[in-house]
Amino acid sequence: MPHLGGGVAAAELEPVAAARKSKGSAFNPSSFYSYTLHNAADIPAMLRTHAGPQASIGL
């Protein structure tokens, strides 16, 4: 019997039918704030500059 991660045997798994339930409608984030896509290569430098404690916001 093949085993999956965590020691669970494949035969022990049962198919589960997921019921789709609506919890309301989705929203468009751009309705609340603007955002810009950045080049992935620029992200590490942006994180070093903008992440962590910031004197400009009192931290």
PyMOL commands that set and color helices and strands:
alter all, ss='L'
color gray80, all
select helices_A, chain A and resi 5-7+10-12+29-31+40-50+55-57
alter helices_A, ss='H'
color red, helices_A
select strands_A, chain A and resi 3-4+8-9
alter strands_A, ss='S'
color yellow, strands_A
deselect
rebuild
show_as cartoon
